[in-house]
């Protein structure tokens, strides 16, 4: 005989509102389902007298015994123990109401609403105090993340933990993420000690849940286009300005009037542009029983850039399994594998032809793309790389593979104790292939390059490492007293191997370069790293009103010398849940009111390796060989002195915050923080050049302060079938170098290849502020020139002596000479505040999301005026038509001349307002109703249209994109902060339009 079964239907509510996504399953079985968008469910073959279990995050599980009923109406009740969700805090988790530090949480729903391929991009504008800036629009380019300002001139990247072990946000599929927590103040990050100075990002990935197999498919396809183009001159306008500049310099005109009128105009700027295709395909399988749960996902991303031959591919595989031995013991693993393949265009170097995004716009507009023999046209009176030749001859390919295993065992014992041991080995490789044309390449008549001008550089990296951690936790509740304490040990070891070869003077053979005919050099390195850590944390909670947390971590790292290898990092924080006091227990206005405060010390060891050791140079090219008895012997010489006293950059911070929610719909969070970085590490040359030392040595010589405010406001309300959720974030951060112990008193950044040093770091100013001459209009006549200061040098030289039409610089020290002593602060790359607005609406089956992101008060130092308003060797932007041509014609742009040295000096002429507000994302979705998905035999079906970077409001008309990160300078620790806000022709972010589908089976 077979047990009698029924089909059970029903609906699940939350305060009268249908609740989607509730798990419904038969107790002690694998049979189950989930409620649909309208809260409905259908469960077949349910034995009579079975028990149905209803569960959903944030609500109490309910068990309902089924007799002969076939229809149910269930109202879920909020779980009083998890009213606000559980937050990951580092080696553990806490209820949000128990937090004492400054922590922001981003849910999977918020991440999914941002149709991006990178988890890093999904963070932008989702938490106060977290700045995410696009360094480039190159496909696959990693954005720059800063948490609570710039605390070091070195790498400011936060420490990223994925499922308890160090990881890379750019290698993780956003669809695999369950939640992200951002630890911002030292009282929260101190548990990570020497990795906590730049903030910590904790990522928790998805896991399977008890129930039948669920298949989730997320698919999107779309196109990408460049938002802006430079507005350059046509051939007649160009010829007129060239003739004028030559005439102003006493040289003959290049074009006659008839020749200029007959010139054709070719659109060089768009020659290298394309409409890029985009696709993002994700599929996951999840489910489980009471003994085993599983989550398996695969993702594929393909991006084509808006510049030809720039693209990015990524494959991701994840397997998250957990096995329950009994009620006290479980173990599991998380296996990940990713492979990325990136082709990039030129976006480095000081010269115009090194910037693929703007190179084409600079070409003489009258030149045809090809010469009469079918070869690439060569530029006139300058060196440049033909845009199509770059696509044909340049190959910049970077392939990376990463494998990770995270295996753990979790044991509960003696009622109040828990022990977790995690072992996570990892392995990675990188193969980079850079086959390019050097600056100044010329072209042969057959369309190829002149022989022996190509260069090949290959790089092969290999990384191995592991993290092993052990954490013992004790949790006890005694009456109204609740104590949680943990102690732990962590050990990390890694080793990286890098080998590079460079071959120059390679003959022009496109597909099979004859490297043996070139000149090859090779280099390599091996970099080991070891870190040993012990940590502890104690949290005390009295009656859910008074909260106290103390943390201590001890770290030892091989990147420091023996004198300073170990560091200690303490923290303490407290909070008061005022709303739990008797005088607010029955308040109809205040739902939550918490006051927080904390103090902590954390470190930064992300400074590269072996900075404390001396460095020698040896080998046949060192120049230090010696001769004994007529025989040549290899020699060596010191390049860098040792600094065994090099120690941690230590950040000491205090934080005060208030969390308030009221009228059931509103919530506000405000934080004030003050963070001092002591012993910031800077590279300097400690002795004169006559010492023979050519390399800088790292010293702890600077102190940096960041202080400011963070604001978070949210509103959530339903009006029948219509729902709205609005959140807004804003932060204001003041950055200042408070001390710099260096003879010169400053550190300069920049390149003399184009402009004098344009950025400085010195006491009393923000990091890398813009430094140069102030301008005060244009000399309109000879009388103004005579009354003004002079330029240093030969006063009979017309290239030095000012003339009407030249820039008038401010003589700051009153010595009547414009020189380096007249340079002052002319701008700052640091914004006065950043902000974002998220608006989410839903009405029946429709949902709409809008995301705005912006910055205010920052400056951009741009080299584009040098390229497009001053040079007679390339085309001009239309703004050059407003140059000075006589008294009263312009008071901003100088006259055109062949030698423009005095008019292109580093000054506020190159500083532009970098403020902008961008409609970052719009997404309109439709959830198919129950009758449709029932006919299709699926659990959920949603389609959506989305757009990114649709509208930007800004004043940065001269450039392609106002969102500028850090460029050009990068060292062993990663991108540093010496050239913030510099635009040499950044690869702009694209406008993306896409269509997507979310399907659950």
Long-range contacts (C-beta under 8 A, 24 or more apart in sequence): 3-47, 3-48, 4-47, 4-48, 5-44, 5-45, 5-46, 5-47, 5-48, 6-46, 6-48, 6-66, 6-68, 6-70, 7-42, 7-43, 7-44, 7-45, 7-46, 7-70, 8-42, 8-43, 8-46, 8-52, 8-66, 8-69, 8-70, 8-71, 8-72, 9-40, 9-41, 9-42, 9-43, 9-70, 9-71, 9-72, 10-40, 10-41, 10-71, 10-72, 10-73, 10-74, 11-35, 11-38, 11-39, 11-40, 11-41, 11-72, 11-73, 11-74, 12-39, 12-41, 12-54, 12-74, 12-75, 12-76, 13-39, 13-73, 13-74, 13-75, 13-76, 14-59, 14-75, 14-76, 15-75, 17-718, 19-56, 19-76, 21-56, 22-54, 22-55, 22-56, 22-76, 23-53, 23-54, 23-55, 23-56, 23-209, 23-210, 23-211, 24-52, 24-53, 24-54, 25-52, 25-53, 25-210, 25-211, 25-212, 26-50, 26-51, 26-52, 26-53, 27-51, 27-52, 27-53, 27-63, 28-290, 30-210, 30-211, 30-212, 30-287, 30-288, 30-289, 31-212, 32-210, 32-211, 32-212, 33-211, 33-212, 33-939, 34-211, 34-214, 34-939, 36-930, 36-933, 36-939, 36-940, 37-845, 37-927, 37-929, 37-930, 37-940, 38-929, 38-930, 40-930, 42-934, 57-82, 57-85, 58-82, 58-83, 58-85, 87-181, 88-179, 88-181, 88-202, 88-204, 89-181, 89-183, 89-188, 89-191, 89-202, 90-161, 90-183, 90-188, 90-189, 90-191, 90-192, 90-200, 90-202, 91-164, 91-191, 91-469, 91-471, 91-486, 91-488, 91-535, 91-537, 92-471, 92-473, 92-484, 92-486, 92-537, 94-484, 94-539, 97-544, 97-577, 97-592, 97-594, 98-539, 98-541, 98-547, 99-575, 99-596, 100-187, 100-539, 100-547, 100-548, 100-549, 100-573, 100-574, 100-575, 100-596, 100-598, 101-183, 101-184, 101-185, 101-187, 101-188, 101-549, 101-573, 101-596, 101-598, 101-655, 102-129, 102-183, 102-184, 102-185, 102-187, 102-188, 102-596, 102-598, 102-655, 102-657, 102-671, 102-673, 102-710, 103-181, 103-182, 103-183, 103-184, 103-188, 104-128, 104-129, 104-130, 104-181, 104-182, 104-184, 104-712, 105-179, 105-180, 105-181, 105-182, 106-179, 106-180, 106-181, 106-182, 107-179, 108-177, 108-178, 108-179, 108-206, 110-838, 111-174, 111-177, 111-180, 112-174, 112-175, 112-218, 113-840, 113-849, 113-851, 113-921, 113-923, 114-174, 114-851, 114-921, 115-220, 115-280, 115-921, 115-923, 115-946, 115-948, 115-992, 115-994, 115-996, 116-174, 116-948, 117-174, 117-280, 117-301, 117-303, 117-314, 118-142, 118-143, 118-169, 118-170, 118-174, 119-169, 119-170, 119-172, 119-173, 119-174, 119-177, 119-180, 119-203, 120-145, 120-169, 120-170, 122-174, 122-177, 123-169, 123-180, 123-182, 123-201, 124-836, 124-853, 124-920, 125-729, 125-836, 125-838, 125-851, 125-852, 125-853, 125-920, 126-729, 126-836, 126-838, 127-182, 127-712, 127-729, 128-669, 128-671, 128-710, 128-711, 128-712, 128-729, 128-730, 128-731, 129-182, 129-184, 129-671, 129-673, 129-710, 129-731, 129-733, 130-182, 130-184, 130-199, 131-731, 131-834, 133-963, 133-964, 133-965, 134-961, 134-963, 134-965, 134-989, 135-965, 135-966, 135-967, 135-975, 136-347, 136-965, 136-986, 136-987, 137-305, 137-306, 137-961, 137-986, 137-987, 137-988, 137-989, 137-990, 138-305, 138-310, 138-312, 138-342, 138-344, 138-345, 138-347, 138-987, 139-276, 139-303, 139-304, 139-305, 139-310, 139-311, 139-312, 139-342, 140-303, 140-312, 140-314, 140-340, 140-342, 141-987, 142-170, 143-965, 144-965, 144-966, 144-975, 145-169, 145-201, 146-198, 147-182, 147-184, 147-198, 147-199, 148-184, 148-185, 148-199, 148-673, 148-675, 148-706, 148-708, 148-731, 148-733, 149-675, 149-706, 149-708, 149-733, 149-735, 149-830, 150-704, 150-706, 150-735, 150-766, 150-767, 150-830, 150-977, 150-980, 151-197, 151-198, 151-604, 151-649, 151-651, 151-675, 151-677, 151-680, 151-704, 151-706, 152-197, 152-198, 152-604, 152-649, 152-677, 152-680, 152-681, 152-704, 152-977, 153-680, 153-682, 153-702, 153-704, 153-747, 153-761, 153-767, 153-768, 153-976, 153-977, 153-978, 154-604, 154-606, 154-607, 154-649, 154-680, 154-681, 154-973, 154-976, 154-977, 155-198, 155-606, 155-607, 155-973, 155-974, 155-975, 155-976, 156-198, 156-977, 157-198, 157-606, 157-974, 157-975, 158-182, 158-198, 158-199, 158-200, 158-201, 159-189, 159-192, 159-195, 159-196, 159-198, 159-199, 159-200, 159-201, 160-200, 160-201, 160-203, 161-192, 161-200, 161-201, 161-202, 161-203, 162-203, 162-205, 163-203, 163-204, 163-205, 163-334, 163-406, 164-406, 164-408, 164-422, 164-424, 164-469, 165-404, 165-406, 165-422, 165-424, 165-467, 165-469, 166-467, 166-492, 167-203, 167-404, 168-402, 169-201, 169-203, 171-316, 171-336, 171-338, 171-340, 171-402, 172-203, 172-205, 172-316, 172-336, 173-282, 173-297, 173-299, 173-316, 173-318, 175-218, 175-282, 175-284, 175-297, 175-299, 176-205, 176-206, 176-284, 176-297, 176-299, 176-316, 176-318, 177-203, 177-204, 177-205, 177-206, 178-204, 178-205, 178-206, 178-207, 179-203, 179-204, 180-204, 184-655, 184-671, 184-673, 185-573, 185-598, 185-600, 185-653, 185-655, 185-671, 185-673, 186-571, 186-598, 186-599, 186-600, 186-601, 186-602, 186-651, 186-652, 186-653, 186-655, 186-675, 187-549, 187-551, 187-571, 187-572, 187-573, 187-598, 187-599, 187-600, 187-655, 188-571, 188-573, 188-598, 188-600, 189-600, 189-602, 190-551, 190-552, 190-553, 190-569, 190-570, 190-571, 190-600, 190-601, 190-602, 191-535, 191-537, 191-551, 191-553, 191-571, 192-553, 192-602, 193-533, 193-535, 193-553, 193-554, 193-555, 193-567, 193-569, 193-602, 193-603, 194-531, 194-553, 194-555, 194-557, 194-567, 194-569, 194-602, 194-603, 194-604, 194-605, 194-648, 195-602, 195-603, 195-604, 195-605, 195-606, 196-569, 196-600, 196-602, 196-603, 196-651, 197-602, 197-603, 197-604, 197-649, 197-650, 197-651, 197-677, 198-604, 198-606, 205-295, 205-318, 205-320, 205-334, 206-284, 206-286, 206-295, 206-297, 206-320, 207-286, 207-293, 207-295, 207-320, 207-322, 208-286, 208-287, 208-288, 208-293, 208-294, 208-295, 208-320, 208-321, 208-322, 209-286, 209-287, 209-288, 209-293, 210-287, 210-288, 210-289, 210-290, 210-293, 211-287, 211-288, 212-287, 213-285, 213-286, 213-287, 214-285, 214-286, 214-287, 214-939, 214-1000, 214-1001, 215-283, 215-284, 215-285, 215-1000, 215-1001, 216-282, 216-283, 216-284, 216-285, 216-286, 216-998, 216-999, 216-1000, 216-1001, 217-282, 217-283, 217-997, 217-998, 217-999, 217-1000, 217-1001, 218-280, 218-281, 218-282, 218-283, 218-996, 218-997, 218-998, 218-999, 219-279, 219-280, 219-281, 219-282, 219-996, 219-997, 219-999, 220-278, 220-279, 220-280, 220-946, 220-994, 220-995, 220-996, 220-997, 221-277, 221-278, 221-279, 221-280, 221-994, 221-995, 221-996, 222-277, 222-278, 222-279, 222-946, 222-992, 222-993, 222-994, 222-995, 223-275, 223-276, 223-277, 223-278, 223-992, 223-993, 223-994, 224-275, 224-276, 224-277, 224-278, 224-303, 224-304, 224-305, 224-306, 224-990, 224-991, 224-992, 225-275, 225-276, 225-306, 225-990, 225-991, 226-273, 226-306, 226-960, 226-988, 226-990, 226-991, 227-949, 227-952, 227-960, 227-961, 227-988, 227-989, 227-990, 227-991, 228-960, 228-961, 228-988, 229-269, 229-270, 229-273, 229-361, 229-960, 230-269, 230-358, 230-361, 230-868, 230-877, 230-960, 231-877, 231-878, 232-269, 232-361, 232-365, 232-868, 232-875, 232-876, 232-877, 232-878, 233-365, 233-875, 233-876, 233-877, 233-878, 233-880, 233-881, 234-265, 234-365, 235-260, 235-263, 235-264, 235-265, 235-365, 235-366, 236-260, 236-261, 236-263, 236-265, 237-876, 237-881, 238-364, 238-365, 238-366, 238-875, 238-876, 239-263, 239-366, 241-872, 241-876, 241-880, 241-881, 241-883, 241-896, 242-872, 244-885, 244-896, 245-872, 245-896, 245-897, 245-898, 246-872, 246-898, 248-805, 248-895, 248-896, 248-897, 249-897, 249-898, 249-899, 251-898, 263-365, 263-366, 264-366, 264-368, 265-365, 265-366, 266-365, 266-366, 266-367, 266-368, 266-369, 268-360, 268-361, 268-362, 268-363, 268-365, 268-367, 268-369, 268-387, 268-875, 269-360, 269-361, 270-360, 271-360, 271-369, 271-387, 271-388, 272-307, 272-308, 272-345, 272-356, 272-359, 272-360, 272-387, 272-388, 272-390, 272-391, 273-306, 273-307, 273-308, 274-304, 274-305, 274-306, 274-307, 274-308, 275-306, 276-303, 276-304, 276-305, 276-306, 276-311, 276-990, 277-302, 277-304, 278-302, 278-303, 278-304, 278-992, 278-994, 280-996, 288-322, 290-324, 291-323, 291-324, 292-321, 292-322, 292-323, 292-324, 293-321, 293-322, 294-319, 294-320, 294-321, 294-322, 295-319, 295-320, 295-321, 296-320, 305-345, 305-987, 305-990, 306-988, 306-990, 307-345, 307-356, 307-357, 307-987, 308-391, 309-343, 309-345, 309-391, 309-394, 310-343, 310-344, 310-345, 310-356, 310-987, 311-342, 311-343, 312-340, 312-341, 312-342, 312-343, 313-340, 313-341, 313-342, 314-338, 314-339, 314-340, 314-341, 315-339, 327-412, 328-411, 328-412, 328-413, 329-409, 329-410, 329-411, 329-412, 330-409, 330-410, 331-407, 331-408, 331-409, 331-410, 332-407, 332-408, 332-410, 333-405, 333-406, 333-407, 333-408, 334-404, 334-405, 334-406, 335-404, 335-405, 335-406, 336-402, 336-403, 336-404, 336-405, 336-406, 337-401, 337-402, 337-403, 337-404, 338-400, 338-401, 338-402, 339-399, 339-400, 339-401, 339-402, 340-398, 340-399, 340-400, 341-397, 341-398, 341-399, 342-397, 342-398, 342-399, 343-395, 343-396, 343-397, 343-398, 344-396, 344-398, 345-390, 345-394, 345-396, 345-987, 346-390, 346-394, 346-396, 346-436, 347-967, 347-985, 347-986, 347-987, 348-967, 348-968, 349-439, 349-968, 350-751, 350-753, 350-754, 350-968, 350-984, 351-439, 351-753, 351-754, 352-384, 352-867, 352-874, 352-985, 353-383, 353-384, 353-385, 353-439, 354-439, 354-984, 355-984, 355-985, 355-986, 356-387, 356-390, 356-987, 357-960, 357-985, 357-986, 357-987, 357-988, 358-864, 358-867, 358-960, 358-985, 359-384, 359-385, 359-387, 359-390, 359-985, 360-387, 361-868, 361-875, 361-877, 362-867, 362-868, 362-874, 362-875, 363-387, 363-874, 363-875, 364-874, 364-875, 365-875, 370-447, 371-445, 373-445, 373-446, 373-447, 374-446, 374-447, 375-443, 375-444, 375-445, 375-446, 375-447, 375-448, 376-443, 376-447, 377-443, 378-442, 378-443, 379-873, 380-873, 381-873, 382-873, 382-874, 383-439, 383-440, 383-441, 383-442, 384-874, 385-437, 385-439, 385-441, 386-443, 389-437, 389-441, 389-443, 389-449, 390-437, 392-510, 393-435, 393-436, 393-437, 393-449, 393-454, 393-510, 394-435, 394-436, 394-437, 395-433, 395-434, 395-435, 395-436, 396-433, 396-434, 396-435, 396-436, 397-432, 397-433, 397-434, 398-430, 398-431, 398-432, 398-433, 399-430, 399-431, 399-432, 400-428, 400-429, 400-430, 400-431, 401-428, 401-429, 401-430, 402-426, 402-427, 402-428, 403-427, 403-428, 416-474, 416-475, 416-476, 417-472, 417-473, 417-474, 418-472, 418-473, 418-475, 419-470, 419-471, 419-472, 419-473, 420-469, 420-470, 420-471, 420-473, 421-468, 421-469, 421-470, 421-471, 422-467, 422-468, 422-469, 422-470, 423-466, 423-467, 423-468, 424-466, 424-467, 424-468, 425-464, 425-465, 425-466, 426-463, 426-464, 426-465, 426-466, 427-463, 427-464, 428-461, 428-462, 428-463, 428-464, 429-460, 429-461, 429-462, 429-463, 430-459, 430-460, 430-461, 430-462, 430-463, 431-458, 431-459, 431-460, 431-461, 432-457, 432-458, 432-459, 432-460, 432-461, 433-458, 434-458, 434-459, 435-513, 438-504, 444-508, 448-508, 448-510, 449-508, 450-508, 451-507, 451-508, 452-505, 452-506, 452-507, 452-518, 453-505, 453-508, 454-506, 454-507, 454-508, 454-513, 455-502, 455-503, 455-504, 455-506, 456-501, 456-502, 456-503, 456-506, 456-513, 456-515, 456-518, 457-500, 457-501, 457-502, 457-503, 458-500, 458-501, 459-498, 459-499, 459-500, 460-498, 460-499, 460-500, 461-496, 461-497, 461-498, 462-496, 462-497, 463-494, 463-495, 463-496, 463-497, 464-494, 464-495, 465-492, 465-493, 465-494, 465-495, 465-529, 466-492, 466-493, 466-494, 467-491, 467-492, 468-492, 480-542, 480-543, 481-540, 481-541, 481-542, 482-540, 482-541, 482-542, 483-538, 483-539, 483-540, 483-541, 484-538, 484-539, 485-536, 485-537, 485-538, 485-539, 486-536, 486-537, 487-534, 487-535, 487-536, 488-534, 488-535, 488-536, 489-533, 489-534, 489-535, 490-531, 490-532, 490-533, 490-534, 490-535, 491-531, 491-532, 491-533, 492-529, 492-530, 492-531, 492-533, 493-528, 493-529, 493-530, 493-531, 494-528, 494-529, 495-526, 495-527, 495-528, 495-529, 496-526, 496-527, 497-524, 497-525, 497-526, 497-527, 498-524, 498-525, 498-526, 498-527, 499-523, 499-524, 499-525, 500-524, 527-609, 527-610, 528-558, 528-609, 529-557, 529-558, 529-559, 529-609, 530-557, 530-558, 531-555, 531-556, 531-557, 531-558, 531-605, 532-556, 543-580, 544-577, 544-580, 545-576, 545-577, 545-580, 545-581, 546-574, 546-575, 546-576, 546-577, 547-574, 547-575, 547-576, 547-577, 548-572, 548-573, 548-574, 549-573, 549-574, 551-600, 555-603, 555-605, 557-605, 558-609, 559-605, 559-607, 559-608, 559-609, 559-610, 559-611, 559-612, 560-605, 560-612, 560-646, 560-647, 560-648, 561-612, 561-613, 561-642, 561-643, 561-644, 561-645, 561-646, 562-644, 563-644, 563-645, 563-647, 564-644, 564-645, 564-646, 564-647, 564-648, 567-603, 567-647, 567-648, 567-650, 569-600, 569-601, 569-602, 569-603, 570-600, 570-601, 571-598, 571-599, 571-600, 571-601, 571-602, 572-598, 572-599, 572-600, 573-597, 573-598, 573-599, 573-600, 573-655, 574-598, 589-662, 589-663, 590-660, 590-661, 590-662, 591-661, 591-662, 591-663, 591-664, 592-659, 592-660, 592-661, 592-667, 593-658, 593-659, 593-660, 594-658, 594-659, 594-660, 595-657, 595-658, 596-655, 596-656, 596-657, 596-658, 596-659, 597-654, 597-655, 597-656, 597-657, 598-654, 598-655, 599-652, 599-653, 599-654, 599-655, 600-652, 600-653, 601-650, 601-651, 601-652, 602-650, 602-651, 602-653, 603-648, 603-649, 603-650, 603-651, 604-648, 604-649, 604-650, 604-651, 604-677, 605-648, 605-649, 606-973, 606-974, 607-649, 607-681, 607-698, 607-973, 608-971, 608-972, 608-973, 609-972, 611-643, 611-646, 611-681, 611-697, 611-698, 612-642, 612-643, 612-644, 612-645, 612-646, 612-698, 613-642, 614-638, 614-640, 614-641, 614-642, 615-639, 615-640, 615-695, 637-692, 638-692, 638-693, 639-693, 639-694, 639-695, 640-693, 640-695, 640-696, 640-697, 641-686, 641-687, 641-693, 641-697, 642-697, 643-697, 643-698, 643-699, 645-700, 646-681, 646-698, 646-699, 646-700, 647-679, 647-700, 648-679, 649-677, 649-678, 649-679, 649-680, 649-681, 649-700, 650-677, 650-678, 650-679, 651-675, 651-676, 651-677, 651-678, 652-676, 652-678, 665-715, 665-716, 665-717, 666-713, 666-714, 666-715, 667-712, 667-713, 667-714, 668-711, 668-712, 668-713, 668-714, 669-710, 669-711, 669-712, 670-709, 670-710, 670-711, 670-712, 671-709, 671-710, 672-707, 672-708, 672-709, 672-710, 673-706, 673-707, 673-708, 673-710, 674-705, 674-706, 674-707, 675-705, 675-706, 675-707, 676-703, 676-704, 676-705, 676-738, 677-702, 677-703, 677-704, 677-705, 677-706, 678-703, 679-703, 680-704, 682-740, 682-742, 682-747, 682-761, 684-742, 684-747, 701-740, 701-741, 701-742, 702-737, 702-739, 702-740, 702-741, 702-761, 703-737, 703-738, 703-739, 703-740, 704-735, 704-736, 704-737, 704-738, 704-767, 705-734, 705-735, 705-736, 705-737, 705-738, 706-733, 706-734, 706-735, 707-733, 707-734, 708-732, 708-733, 708-734, 721-843, 721-844, 722-841, 722-842, 722-843, 723-841, 723-842, 723-843, 724-839, 724-840, 724-841, 725-838, 725-839, 725-840, 725-841, 726-837, 726-838, 726-839, 726-840, 727-837, 727-838, 728-835, 728-836, 728-837, 728-838, 729-835, 729-836, 730-833, 730-834, 730-835, 730-836, 731-833, 731-834, 731-835, 732-832, 732-833, 733-830, 733-833, 735-766, 735-767, 735-830, 736-764, 736-765, 736-766, 737-761, 737-762, 737-763, 737-764, 737-765, 737-766, 737-767, 738-763, 738-764, 739-763, 747-978, 749-969, 749-978, 749-979, 750-906, 750-979, 751-968, 754-863, 754-866, 755-863, 755-866, 755-904, 755-905, 755-906, 755-910, 756-820, 756-905, 756-906, 757-906, 758-861, 758-906, 758-910, 758-982, 759-861, 759-978, 759-979, 759-980, 759-982, 761-978, 765-825, 766-828, 766-829, 766-830, 767-830, 767-977, 767-980, 768-829, 768-977, 768-978, 768-979, 768-980, 768-981, 769-825, 769-827, 769-828, 769-829, 770-825, 770-826, 770-827, 770-828, 770-829, 770-859, 770-861, 770-911, 770-981, 771-823, 771-824, 771-825, 771-826, 771-906, 772-823, 772-824, 772-826, 772-905, 772-906, 772-907, 772-908, 772-910, 773-809, 773-810, 773-818, 773-822, 773-823, 773-824, 773-826, 773-905, 773-906, 773-907, 773-908, 774-809, 774-810, 774-812, 774-822, 774-824, 774-826, 774-907, 774-908, 775-807, 775-808, 775-809, 775-810, 775-907, 775-908, 775-909, 776-808, 776-809, 776-810, 777-808, 777-891, 777-892, 778-805, 778-806, 778-807, 778-808, 778-884, 778-890, 778-891, 778-892, 778-893, 778-894, 779-803, 779-804, 779-805, 779-806, 779-807, 779-808, 780-804, 780-887, 780-888, 780-891, 781-887, 784-808, 789-815, 789-816, 789-817, 789-818, 790-816, 790-817, 790-818, 791-817, 791-818, 791-819, 791-902, 792-817, 792-818, 792-819, 799-899, 799-901, 799-902, 800-901, 800-902, 802-902, 803-895, 804-884, 804-887, 804-895, 805-884, 805-885, 805-894, 805-895, 806-894, 806-895, 806-902, 806-903, 807-894, 807-902, 807-903, 807-905, 807-907, 807-909, 809-905, 809-907, 823-906, 826-907, 826-908, 826-911, 827-859, 827-861, 827-908, 827-911, 828-858, 828-859, 829-858, 829-859, 829-860, 829-861, 829-914, 829-964, 829-980, 829-981, 829-982, 830-858, 830-980, 831-855, 831-856, 831-857, 831-858, 831-914, 831-915, 832-856, 832-857, 832-858, 833-857, 845-926, 845-927, 845-928, 845-929, 846-924, 846-925, 846-926, 846-927, 847-923, 847-924, 847-925, 847-926, 847-927, 848-922, 848-923, 848-924, 848-925, 849-921, 849-922, 849-923, 849-925, 850-919, 850-921, 850-922, 851-919, 851-920, 851-921, 851-922, 852-917, 852-918, 852-919, 852-920, 853-917, 853-918, 853-920, 854-915, 854-916, 854-917, 854-918, 855-914, 855-915, 855-916, 856-915, 857-915, 858-914, 858-915, 858-981, 859-911, 859-912, 859-913, 859-914, 859-981, 860-911, 860-912, 860-913, 860-914, 860-956, 860-959, 860-962, 860-964, 860-981, 860-982, 860-983, 861-910, 861-911, 861-981, 861-982, 861-983, 862-910, 862-911, 862-912, 862-958, 862-959, 862-982, 862-983, 862-984, 863-910, 863-982, 863-983, 863-984, 863-985, 864-958, 864-959, 864-983, 864-985, 865-909, 865-910, 865-958, 866-904, 866-910, 867-985, 868-958, 869-893, 870-894, 870-896, 870-900, 870-903, 870-904, 871-900, 872-896, 872-897, 872-898, 872-900, 877-958, 879-957, 879-958, 912-955, 912-956, 912-958, 912-959, 913-954, 913-955, 913-956, 914-954, 914-956, 914-962, 914-964, 914-981, 915-954, 915-955, 915-962, 916-952, 916-953, 916-954, 916-956, 916-962, 916-963, 917-952, 917-953, 917-954, 918-949, 918-951, 918-952, 918-953, 918-963, 919-949, 919-950, 919-951, 919-952, 920-948, 920-949, 921-946, 921-947, 921-948, 922-946, 922-947, 922-950, 923-947, 938-999, 938-1000, 938-1001, 939-1000, 939-1001, 940-998, 940-999, 940-1000, 941-997, 941-998, 941-999, 941-1000, 942-997, 942-998, 942-999, 943-995, 943-996, 943-997, 943-998, 944-995, 944-996, 944-997, 944-998, 945-993, 945-994, 945-995, 945-996, 946-992, 946-993, 946-994, 946-995, 946-996, 947-991, 947-992, 947-993, 947-994, 948-990, 948-991, 948-992, 949-989, 949-990, 949-991, 949-992, 950-991, 959-983, 959-986, 960-985, 960-986, 960-988, 961-986, 961-988, 961-989, 963-989
